[in-house]
Amino acid sequence: MFLKLFPLWAPLAALVGFLGAPLLASWGGAIVPLLMLVMLCMGLTLKPVDFVALGTCKRAFLVGMLLQFTVMPLAALLIATLVDLGPELTIGLVLVGSVAGGTSSNVMTYLAGGNVALSVSMTACSTLASTVMTPLLLAFLVGSSVQVPAAEMMLSLVQIILLPVGIGVLVNTLAAGAMTTRLHAALAPLSVMTILLIIAIVVAINAQRVAEVAVVVVLATLAHNVTGLTLGYLTARLVGFDSVICRTIAIEVGMQNSGLATALALKFFTPLSALPGAIFSVWLNITGSVFASVMTWSDSRKPRK
């Protein structure tokens, strides 16, 4: 029940961050360790086979990975330009678009009746690929207007992603089956609570500016999220995939690892540039749940064979 109500918890976490700003604003230094904990939880659910696309889904995997690192960063820059977000918020939104798929995408894929194995493989591989792709995309798209420390960012991503995910995969591969079964039951709630805390901290840090930029950031991040879901689905459909693969790719493209974007924004740019990531974290769980509901409703309307 706790996980199913995540679309409710995310806005509440943002509200807690706003109301508890005097206390939570001082916790900014905890965001990177908290994100590393989420990455460790992700690694503990994976095995080496999850980083290799399934033989029957290689084409879908390649298309999904291509869309992951093209649709979202380009859509972010276009939306930021159209609504004139300003330099700091533009960096934040483009950063959201340049990271890997979100860790909750696998759950949403399951709820939407998608291909969970493909989703896990895409999330795992895009997460590792983001150590290189994220700094390069950011430097290419906004590097002309702001200094992007690409090399330093890559080193940080190795620390934030590769190290904890690698440890998690190793433990999950070597540990006894009964132990990992018990452990897996606690990983999803722990990841959700950690992400909620990150949302609250980022909102708290930006509490004084939230009133000024809230409406435009909320609308821009919503447009970004919906664009990813829509173009991910439609492009996959145009390529010729069935509905199950299309919904999987749509979720992987539209649901970004906004916690990672938030941590990188705080570490390398400004607190305000972290706000799009925090707001995106709220939206992706709401829209993801709605998308999953629409897909399952659509399935229920089809005549049984």
C-alpha positions in Angstrom: 0.0 0.0 0.0 2.9 2.4 0.8 4.4 2.0 -2.6 1.0 2.3 -4.4 0.4 5.7 -2.7 3.8 7.1 -3.9 2.0 9.7 -6.1 0.5 11.0 -2.9 3.7 10.9 -0.9 5.8 12.9 -3.4 3.7 16.1 -3.3 3.5 15.7 0.5 7.3 15.5 0.7 7.5 18.7 -1.3 5.1 20.4 1.1 7.0 19.1 4.1 10.2 20.5 2.6 8.6 23.9 2.1 7.1 24.1 5.6 10.2 22.6 7.3 12.7 24.7 5.4 14.5 26.1 8.5 15.5 22.6 9.5 15.8 20.7 6.2 17.6 23.4 4.3 20.8 22.5 6.2 20.7 18.9 5.0 21.9 19.6 1.5 25.2 17.7 2.1 23.2 14.5 2.6 21.8 14.4 -0.9 24.7 12.6 -2.6 25.0 9.9 0.1 21.2 9.4 0.0 21.3 9.0 -3.8 24.2 6.5 -3.4 21.9 4.6 -1.1 19.2 4.5 -3.8 21.8 3.3 -6.3 22.9 0.6 -3.9 19.3 -0.5 -3.5 19.0 -0.7 -7.3 22.2 -2.7 -7.5 20.9 -5.2 -4.9 18.0 -6.1 -7.2 20.2 -6.7 -10.2 22.4 -9.5 -11.6 24.9 -9.3 -14.5 22.3 -10.8 -16.9 20.1 -7.6 -16.3 22.8 -5.5 -18.1 22.4 -7.6 -21.3 19.3 -7.0 -23.5 17.1 -10.1 -24.0 17.6 -11.8 -27.3 14.0 -11.2 -28.4 14.2 -7.5 -27.4 17.5 -6.4 -28.8 15.9 -4.0 -31.4 13.5 -2.6 -28.8 16.4 -2.2 -26.3 18.5 -0.2 -28.9 15.6 2.0 -29.9 14.7 2.7 -26.3 18.3 3.6 -25.4 18.5 5.9 -28.4 15.3 7.7 -27.4 16.4 7.9 -23.8 19.4 10.1 -24.6 17.8 12.1 -27.5 14.1 12.8 -26.8 14.4 14.0 -23.2 17.5 16.3 -23.4 16.3 17.9 -26.6 12.7 18.3 -25.3 14.1 19.9 -22.1 16.1 22.5 -24.0 13.1 23.3 -26.3 10.7 23.7 -23.4 13.1 25.8 -21.3 13.6 28.1 -24.3 9.9 28.4 -25.1 8.9 29.4 -21.5 12.1 31.4 -20.9 13.1 29.6 -17.7 16.4 31.5 -17.3 19.9 30.0 -17.1 19.7 28.2 -13.7 16.4 26.5 -14.3 17.3 25.7 -17.9 20.4 23.9 -16.7 18.3 22.0 -14.2 15.7 20.9 -16.7 18.3 19.9 -19.3 20.1 17.9 -16.6 16.9 16.1 -15.8 16.6 15.2 -19.5 20.2 14.1 -19.8 20.3 11.5 -17.0 19.2 7.8 -17.1 15.8 6.3 -16.6 14.3 6.5 -13.1 14.6 3.6 -10.6 10.8 3.5 -10.2 10.2 2.9 -14.0 10.4 -0.9 -13.4 7.5 -0.8 -11.0 5.4 1.4 -13.3 6.2 -0.9 -16.2 4.9 -3.8 -14.2 1.7 -1.9 -13.3 1.2 -0.9 -16.9 1.5 -4.4 -18.2 4.8 -3.8 -20.0 7.9 -5.9 -20.5 9.5 -5.8 -17.1 12.7 -7.6 -18.2 13.2 -5.1 -21.0 12.6 -2.2 -18.5 15.1 -3.6 -16.0 17.7 -4.0 -18.7 17.2 -0.5 -20.1 17.3 1.1 -16.6 20.5 -0.8 -15.7 22.3 0.0 -19.0 21.2 3.6 -19.3 22.3 4.2 -15.7 25.8 3.0 -16.5 25.8 4.9 -19.8 24.8 8.1 -18.0 28.3 8.3 -16.4 29.5 9.4 -19.9 26.4 10.6 -21.7 25.1 13.0 -19.0 28.2 15.2 -18.9 28.6 15.1 -22.7 24.9 16.0 -23.4 25.0 18.8 -20.8 28.2 20.3 -22.3 26.8 20.1 -25.9 23.4 21.6 -25.1 24.2 24.3 -22.5 28.0 24.4 -22.6 27.9 27.6 -24.7 26.1 29.6 -22.0 27.5 28.0 -18.8 30.7 26.3 -17.8 30.0 22.5 -17.6 32.7 20.6 -15.6 32.3 17.5 -17.7 35.4 15.6 -16.6 34.7 16.3 -12.9 31.1 15.3 -13.4 32.1 12.0 -14.9 34.3 11.2 -11.9 31.4 12.1 -9.5 29.0 9.8 -11.5 31.5 6.9 -11.1 31.3 7.5 -7.3 27.5 8.0 -7.2 26.5 5.3 -9.7 29.1 2.7 -10.6 30.5 2.1 -7.1 27.2 1.5 -5.2 25.5 -0.3 -8.2 28.5 -2.5 -8.6 28.6 -3.4 -4.9 24.9 -4.1 -5.0 25.2 -6.4 -8.0 28.1 -8.2 -6.5 26.3 -8.8 -3.2 23.1 -9.9 -5.0 25.1 -12.3 -7.2 27.0 -13.9 -4.4 24.5 -13.9 -1.5 22.3 -16.8 -0.6 18.8 -16.9 -2.2 16.9 -16.7 1.1 18.9 -13.7 2.2 18.3 -11.7 -1.0 14.6 -12.6 -1.0 14.2 -11.0 2.5 16.4 -8.1 1.5 14.4 -7.3 -1.7 11.2 -6.9 0.2 12.7 -3.9 2.1 14.6 -2.3 -0.8 11.6 -0.7 -2.6 10.2 1.0 0.5 13.7 2.2 1.5 14.4 3.6 -2.0 11.0 5.4 -1.9 11.5 6.9 1.5 15.0 8.1 0.5 13.7 9.7 -2.7 11.0 11.5 -0.7 13.6 12.8 1.7 15.7 14.1 -1.2 12.6 15.9 -2.6 11.9 17.5 0.8 15.5 18.7 1.2 15.7 20.3 -2.3 12.4 22.1 -1.9 13.6 23.3 1.6 16.8 24.7 0.1 14.8 26.6 -2.5 11.9 27.6 -0.2 12.5 31.3 -0.6 12.5 31.1 -4.4 9.7 28.6 -4.7 6.9 31.2 -4.7 8.6 33.1 -7.5 9.2 30.2 -9.9 6.8 27.5 -8.7 4.2 27.9 -11.5 6.6 28.0 -14.4 8.7 25.1 -13.1 5.7 23.0 -12.3 4.3 23.5 -15.9 7.7 23.1 -17.6 8.5 19.8 -15.8 5.0 18.5 -16.4 5.4 19.3 -20.1 8.8 17.6 -20.2 7.6 14.5 -18.5 4.5 14.1 -20.7 6.5 14.8 -23.8 8.8 12.0 -22.9 6.0 9.5 -22.3 4.1 10.6 -25.5 7.1 10.6 -27.9 8.5 7.5 -26.4 5.3 5.6 -27.1 4.5 7.1 -30.5 8.0 6.7 -31.8 8.1 3.0 -30.7 4.7 2.6 -32.3 6.0 4.1 -35.6 9.0 1.7 -35.5 6.5 -1.2 -35.4 6.6 -2.5 -31.9 3.5 -3.9 -30.2 1.7 -2.1 -27.3 3.6 -4.0 -24.6 7.0 -2.9 -25.9 5.7 0.7 -26.7 4.5 1.3 -23.1 7.7 -0.1 -21.7 9.8 2.3 -23.9 7.5 5.2 -23.1 7.9 4.7 -19.3 11.7 4.3 -19.6 12.0 7.5 -21.7 9.6 9.6 -19.8 10.6 8.7 -16.2 14.0 10.1 -15.5 16.4 9.6 -12.6 15.6 13.1 -11.3 17.2 12.3 -8.0 20.5 12.0 -9.8 19.8 15.3 -11.7 19.1 17.0 -8.4 22.3 15.8 -6.7 24.4 16.9 -9.7 22.8 20.3 -9.9 23.5 20.9 -6.2 27.1 19.7 -6.5 28.1 21.5 -9.7 25.7 24.4 -10.2 23.3 26.2 -8.0 20.5 25.3 -5.5 17.9 26.8 -7.9 19.1 24.5 -10.7 18.2 21.5 -8.5 14.5 22.5 -8.3 13.4 21.1 -11.7 14.7 17.7 -10.6 12.7 17.8 -7.3 9.5 18.9 -9.1 10.0 16.3 -11.8 10.2 13.6 -9.1 6.7 14.6 -8.1 5.3 14.6 -11.6 6.9 11.4 -12.9 5.1 9.3 -10.2 1.8 11.0 -10.8 1.9 10.8 -14.6 3.5 7.3 -14.5 0.6 6.0 -12.4 -2.0 7.6 -14.7 -0.2 6.2 -17.7 -0.2 2.7 -16.1 -3.9 3.0 -15.3 -4.8 4.1 -18.9 -2.8 1.1 -20.3 -4.5 -1.4 -18.0 -7.9 0.1 -18.7 -7.1 -0.2 -22.5 -6.2 -3.9 -22.0 -9.4 -4.5 -20.1 -11.4 -3.1 -23.0 -9.9 -5.6 -25.5 -12.0 -8.7 -26.3 -10.5 -11.9 -24.7 -9.1 -14.4 -27.2 
